[in-house]
Amino acid sequence: MDPIETARSNSIGLAVRRAAKKWRDRPALAFLDRIWTFQSLDQAADRVAAWLQKDLGLMRGDRLAVYGRNSDAYLLAWLGCVRAGVIHVPVNYALKGPELTYIVNQSGAKTVLCDPGLEENINAVRADLKASSYGFVFGKEPCVLSAALSAATPEPVDLTLSDSDLAQIMYTSGTTSHPKGAMMSHGAMMAQYQSCICDLDYSSGDRSLAALPLYHTAQLHAFSMPQLMVGAYSRLIEAPAPDEVLRIIEEEKITSFFAPPTVWISLLRHPDFDKRDLSTLKNIYYGASIMPGPVLAELAERLPQAGLYNVYGQTEIAPVATVLRPEEHAARPNSAGRPVLNVQTRIVDEEMNDMPPGARGEIVHRSAQLLSGYWDKSEATAEAFAGGWFHSGDVGHMDEEGYIYIVDRMKDVINTGGVLVASREVEEALFTHAAVSEVAVIGLPDDKWIEAVKAVVVLRDGESATEADLIAHAKANLAPFKVPKSVSFIKALPKNASGKILKRELRQDAG
């Protein structure tokens, strides 16, 4: 083993150990009635790493699929993996059947761990899974939690890992085909943690609420991990139920909270929002999808003491690419901000030429935070990195001071009558109607228009509106070609566990 390489190692596991040496007996994480100090969390990571190696027989570079909801044990499975050099493969707990089978098999996972409540889903496809062993996150043996809580004095696991060693294979959301496994290295994650600490203003005095799924890159890597490294406290809950979120913010004096727009909307509409004392919130973060302008204005009005941070990115960049900071919101409320510390961003045309300020093009990045490629998908990797920049698949423009504006996902831009319409523009217009709580705009195949603009709307409780009402409202605020050809009403928009609206399902249902 090269002593220089050993001395220079900067893996995620060692970063957690550094935090433990500095913050020691301070509370780091709470889940249910369990409170982990920085030191006990570090020791538990060693115990889990040893368990993965000795009991489950996992070696450096082996893949471990983890299929579970939020818990302290879920986080410890991740910390044990990065300490032992095992590649963590998080699986969306909403997946089952062929979708679950695909990720486990495509990643080549040697072992699968699951929550007891999800065991039935595993058993249903077990004959099709290629994993050689199985276990649990908690509740049944063998499990992560038992290993973490063992009374045995852990031996420090100091495996030397390089920046290029993989920490995680994170599967992107599949839209028209199977999801792709983004290979995320220790070096990429560490570069992104550095960017987040710098640009999201994390500090040791933060008291954070972690409510979004840990299997998703945003909660784990943009918030929970970099906050852990600076000595912040995190209160972890299973899911962002509005009443529980609001109660915990008040009772535990939470200062920092991240949620996608759909969750912020559910909080604003909940009757407890004005009953709870939310005055301790000083940093509130939003991202994962575009925040409607009227909702952003309402957040600023009802939480005037809090600074707003718009966080934009995607799985492949670990995931934060740009941030719009609190002092920048007043002048540019619709912007996604400027690139973070370790990211360089351009807006380009199809030939990779820079677009002038204000002109639309594809958003591309260069960064140490980027994926190493897609697991076992060389063609997709080459396409994503064409021209030496990573192609985000997002359409946007940049102003003269370098602020990015997201127009839409390339797949969500609607071609109606040969004219391109950004679904976001139509959604923003409909959000200004007093009866609209949530809205998603999609394009549907149409013999005359190529794609017809369609709005799917959720009304506010106690409010009413007709299709004609909303079309008339859109006509008063939009160019004629952007006005929806039809409007339908549903009780709730389909969303994934991270709060993103599933437009694919809306298109399928409408079709």
Secondary structure, DSSP 8 states (H G I E B T S, - for coil): --HHHHHH---HHHHHHHHHHHHTTSEEEEETTEEEEHHHHHHHHHHHHHHHHHTS---TT-EEEEE--S-HHHHHHHHHHHHHT-EEEEE-TT--HHHHHHHHHHHT-SEEEE-GGGHHHHHHHGGG---SEEEESSSSSSBHHHHHT--S----------TTSEEEEEE---SSS---EEEEEHHHHHHHHHHHHHHTT--TT-EEEE-S-TTSHIIIIIIIHHHHHTT-EEEE-SS--HHHHHHHHHHTT--EEEE-HHHHHHHHHSTTTTTS--TT--EEEEESS---HHHHHHHHHHSTTSEEEEEEE-GGGSSEEEEE-GGGTTT-TT--BEE-TTEEEEEE-TT--B--TT--EEEEEEETTS-S-BTT-HHHHHHHTGGGSEEEEEEEEE-TT--EEEEEEGGGEEEETTEEEEHHHHHHHHHTSTTEEEEEEEEEEETTTEEEEEEEEEE-TT----HHHHHHHHHHHS-GGGS-SEEEE-SS--B-TTS-B-HHHHHHHH-
